[in-house]
Amino acid sequence: MNRFVLAATLAAVVGLGTASTADAQYVVRYNRVTPSGGVATTNELYGFGTYQSYNTYVSPFGFVKQQSYYSDIFGNSYGRAQGFNVYSGAGFNRGFYQPSPYLYPFAGGYNYNFYRR
């Protein structure tokens, strides 16, 4: 019996001593139908100082568009958009990186874009 009490006490001390707190998060997800008959889905995640957003739009005319955006606690932001039309085969793929004005004050606030076809 003494071994059991000692083992339980040791497990409780180790468990409480190594426990950490979790960051608060807030998740939002909603779907909506657009006036043209398409469906737009939005997923947003708010964490401790960060923000993420994922948007998807599906058109009844065969066009699919996806966007993602991320911002970290240092002020850096990243974005990406891509789209594709299943009937014509046309598509696009774009993204940007906005450096933090606090970490990179001499960057001039420029967006660093990339474009691909």
Backbone bond lengths (Angstrom), bond angles and torsions (degrees), N, CA, C in turn:
res aa  C-N    CA-C-N  psi(-1)  N-CA   C-N-CA  omega(-1)  CA-C   N-CA-C  phi
1 M - - - 1.450 - - 1.520 110.86 -
2 N 1.334 116.33 -37.14 1.462 119.74 -179.76 1.522 111.30 -65.15
3 R 1.333 116.14 -36.14 1.467 118.99 178.15 1.529 111.09 -64.55
4 F 1.318 116.71 -40.11 1.461 120.69 179.22 1.536 111.04 -63.53
5 V 1.319 117.93 -45.21 1.462 122.05 179.11 1.526 110.17 -63.39
6 L 1.321 116.78 -42.30 1.465 120.45 179.09 1.524 111.41 -65.18
7 A 1.334 116.77 -42.30 1.464 120.51 178.99 1.529 111.41 -65.94
8 A 1.329 117.62 -40.77 1.464 120.89 179.10 1.522 111.00 -66.69
9 T 1.302 117.03 -40.94 1.468 120.58 178.37 1.521 110.78 -64.94
10 L 1.332 117.29 -43.31 1.461 121.29 178.88 1.530 111.13 -63.80
11 A 1.329 117.06 -41.62 1.470 120.29 178.60 1.529 110.99 -64.22
12 A 1.327 117.71 -40.16 1.465 120.62 178.82 1.520 111.08 -66.20
13 V 1.321 118.28 -40.90 1.469 121.63 179.46 1.517 110.83 -65.36
14 V 1.333 117.47 -44.66 1.470 120.47 179.11 1.529 110.34 -65.97
15 G 1.325 117.55 -41.34 1.466 120.65 -179.64 1.512 112.68 -64.51
16 L 1.299 117.26 -43.78 1.466 120.11 179.59 1.524 112.19 -74.77
17 G 1.316 116.79 -30.03 1.465 119.84 -179.33 1.514 113.52 -73.69
18 T 1.330 117.04 -27.16 1.464 119.79 -178.16 1.520 112.90 -103.17
19 A 1.316 118.50 1.32 1.464 120.87 -178.83 1.522 110.05 -73.18
20 S 1.317 115.24 144.43 1.463 120.65 176.33 1.525 108.33 -129.21
21 T 1.303 115.56 164.34 1.461 119.76 -179.36 1.514 109.72 -89.14
22 A 1.306 116.33 150.97 1.457 122.08 177.94 1.519 109.15 -93.57
23 D 1.326 116.13 148.13 1.451 121.30 176.16 1.525 109.60 -72.76
24 A 1.305 115.52 145.49 1.459 120.14 178.18 1.517 109.62 -71.25
25 Q 1.311 116.54 137.46 1.457 121.57 178.32 1.515 109.11 -133.07
26 Y 1.312 114.35 150.17 1.446 120.85 178.49 1.518 106.62 -134.89
27 V 1.315 117.35 120.52 1.457 122.43 -175.63 1.522 108.95 -114.89
28 V 1.333 115.66 133.01 1.460 121.49 178.43 1.523 107.63 -126.38
29 R 1.323 117.50 133.31 1.457 121.63 174.67 1.518 108.01 -141.49
30 Y 1.312 115.19 129.66 1.452 118.08 176.45 1.514 110.18 -149.73
31 N 1.320 115.45 149.94 1.461 124.07 176.67 1.521 107.89 -114.93
32 R 1.309 115.47 147.88 1.459 119.19 176.26 1.528 109.29 -148.00
33 V 1.309 115.71 150.84 1.452 122.39 177.63 1.517 107.85 -97.97
34 T 1.335 116.49 129.13 1.461 121.29 -179.05 1.527 109.77 -83.43
35 P 1.338 117.62 164.30 1.469 119.70 179.86 1.534 113.92 -61.33
36 S 1.347 117.13 -25.29 1.469 119.22 179.51 1.527 112.35 -83.50
37 G 1.323 117.94 -2.40 1.456 121.02 178.78 1.517 113.91 98.78
38 G 1.322 118.42 2.06 1.455 121.34 177.77 1.517 111.33 -81.96
39 V 1.318 115.71 170.81 1.457 121.59 179.43 1.520 108.68 -121.09
40 A 1.330 116.59 127.88 1.461 122.47 177.89 1.523 108.43 -113.80
41 T 1.331 115.57 131.82 1.465 121.94 179.08 1.509 108.85 -119.88
42 T 1.316 117.50 133.55 1.460 122.48 179.36 1.524 109.05 -126.14
43 N 1.319 115.45 130.95 1.461 122.99 173.67 1.522 107.04 -122.71
44 E 1.311 117.55 124.93 1.459 121.92 178.97 1.520 109.01 -127.55
45 L 1.328 116.00 140.64 1.450 122.17 179.41 1.520 108.23 -131.88
46 Y 1.321 115.89 120.14 1.448 121.91 175.71 1.519 107.47 -106.56
47 G 1.312 116.82 120.59 1.448 120.91 177.51 1.511 109.23 -114.86
48 F 1.304 116.46 -166.23 1.462 121.13 179.47 1.524 109.22 -71.61
49 G 1.319 116.75 91.39 1.457 122.20 178.43 1.513 114.69 83.04
50 T 1.319 119.42 2.97 1.461 121.28 179.94 1.520 109.84 -121.23
51 Y 1.322 114.87 160.31 1.456 121.37 178.92 1.520 107.94 -142.42
52 Q 1.329 116.80 132.83 1.461 122.12 175.83 1.516 108.36 -131.05
53 S 1.319 115.51 141.48 1.448 120.40 178.94 1.524 109.03 -140.48
54 Y 1.325 116.51 134.21 1.458 122.55 176.28 1.521 107.75 -128.65
55 N 1.308 116.67 122.44 1.456 122.13 -179.00 1.522 108.97 -121.57
56 T 1.318 116.82 138.20 1.453 122.47 176.29 1.519 108.22 -132.39
57 Y 1.329 116.18 133.71 1.457 121.62 177.56 1.524 108.37 -126.06
58 V 1.315 116.83 126.62 1.462 122.35 177.64 1.525 107.18 -117.77
59 S 1.334 115.55 116.86 1.454 121.63 -178.43 1.528 110.13 -88.86
60 P 1.319 117.48 149.87 1.462 119.04 175.38 1.524 111.74 -71.33
61 F 1.330 117.88 -8.99 1.454 122.58 -179.85 1.527 112.43 -97.32
62 G 1.330 117.61 13.23 1.454 121.28 173.66 1.506 115.86 93.92
63 F 1.320 119.48 7.99 1.464 121.90 -178.96 1.517 110.05 -99.86
64 V 1.319 116.67 133.39 1.458 122.78 178.14 1.520 107.61 -122.39
65 K 1.325 117.24 130.03 1.464 122.03 -179.54 1.522 108.58 -130.35
66 Q 1.340 116.07 134.78 1.460 121.49 177.84 1.517 108.95 -128.44
67 Q 1.323 116.05 139.91 1.456 121.88 177.08 1.521 108.44 -133.19
68 S 1.319 115.89 143.94 1.458 120.33 173.77 1.518 108.24 -137.08
69 Y 1.306 115.62 144.72 1.463 122.14 -178.83 1.519 107.84 -140.62
70 Y 1.329 115.99 139.78 1.452 121.09 179.70 1.520 108.84 -140.93
71 S 1.313 116.99 137.03 1.461 123.15 176.19 1.524 107.55 -132.47
72 D 1.331 117.00 131.27 1.464 119.32 -177.99 1.524 110.90 -103.28
73 I 1.326 116.03 -178.86 1.456 120.93 -174.91 1.523 112.81 -72.86
74 F 1.331 118.15 -13.65 1.457 121.57 -179.35 1.522 112.72 -90.91
75 G 1.330 118.34 -4.82 1.453 121.78 179.91 1.507 113.92 96.85
76 N 1.334 119.02 -0.42 1.458 121.63 175.40 1.520 108.89 -75.66
77 S 1.318 116.78 142.51 1.459 119.94 177.22 1.523 109.22 -132.89
78 Y 1.307 115.06 145.06 1.451 122.76 -178.39 1.514 108.09 -131.32
79 G 1.314 116.65 143.95 1.454 119.93 178.34 1.510 110.76 -144.62
80 R 1.313 115.51 154.33 1.450 120.56 179.15 1.517 108.31 -151.53
81 A 1.318 115.93 139.46 1.462 121.76 176.77 1.523 108.20 -136.69
82 Q 1.303 115.19 140.20 1.459 119.87 176.89 1.515 108.77 -147.41
83 G 1.302 114.98 150.17 1.447 119.82 -179.57 1.510 110.95 -150.28
84 F 1.337 115.96 159.95 1.451 120.84 -177.57 1.522 109.12 -155.65
85 N 1.317 116.50 138.65 1.450 122.23 175.63 1.522 107.92 -107.93
86 V 1.325 117.39 118.75 1.459 120.54 -175.22 1.526 112.49 -70.96
87 Y 1.329 118.02 -23.59 1.460 120.38 -178.16 1.521 112.00 -84.40
88 S 1.329 118.22 -42.00 1.469 120.43 -177.14 1.529 112.76 -95.42
89 G 1.331 117.87 -19.40 1.459 120.74 -178.25 1.516 113.44 82.00
90 A 1.327 118.45 0.21 1.466 121.75 179.98 1.523 109.52 -78.06
91 G 1.322 115.69 147.40 1.450 119.60 178.60 1.511 111.48 -158.68
92 F 1.323 116.34 170.73 1.459 121.28 177.17 1.514 108.90 -145.23
93 N 1.325 115.44 161.44 1.458 122.43 -178.97 1.522 106.25 -151.84
94 R 1.321 117.53 113.38 1.458 122.39 -177.21 1.514 110.16 -134.08
95 G 1.319 115.87 158.02 1.441 120.13 176.62 1.515 110.74 -160.10
96 F 1.321 116.67 166.57 1.457 120.21 177.44 1.514 109.70 -149.13
97 Y 1.310 113.85 159.33 1.463 122.35 173.67 1.516 106.75 -132.19
98 Q 1.312 117.12 120.86 1.460 122.59 177.80 1.522 107.71 -107.10
99 P 1.353 117.77 110.30 1.468 118.23 -179.03 1.522 112.01 -70.28
100 S 1.306 115.21 156.26 1.451 121.58 -178.95 1.525 110.95 -68.92
101 P 1.320 118.10 132.97 1.471 119.15 175.69 1.523 112.29 -70.23
102 Y 1.334 117.46 -15.70 1.461 121.19 179.87 1.524 111.32 -86.47
103 L 1.333 116.87 -41.71 1.462 120.21 -179.58 1.523 112.44 -83.49
104 Y 1.342 117.29 -32.70 1.469 122.20 -177.98 1.529 109.21 -125.47
105 P 1.334 118.68 71.63 1.463 119.87 -174.28 1.531 113.43 -68.07
106 F 1.324 118.50 -20.43 1.463 120.60 -177.85 1.520 112.40 -96.63
107 A 1.324 117.65 9.82 1.463 120.56 178.81 1.519 111.19 -75.32
108 G 1.306 118.20 -14.67 1.454 121.10 176.68 1.514 114.19 80.23
109 G 1.306 118.42 4.89 1.459 119.99 179.61 1.509 113.64 71.71
110 Y 1.323 118.07 25.10 1.457 121.03 -177.68 1.516 110.62 -83.83
111 N 1.318 115.10 149.75 1.458 121.12 170.29 1.519 108.24 -88.79
112 Y 1.297 116.78 133.85 1.449 121.35 173.55 1.518 106.97 -97.70
113 N 1.322 116.07 104.67 1.464 122.14 -173.51 1.521 110.84 -98.80
114 F 1.311 116.03 154.38 1.443 120.80 167.28 1.521 107.78 -137.02
115 Y 1.308 114.42 143.99 1.464 120.93 -178.98 1.518 107.92 -129.20
116 R 1.305 116.58 135.58 1.458 120.82 176.02 1.520 108.88 -134.66
117 R 1.265 115.82 148.65 1.484 121.06 176.72 1.498 109.43 -115.45
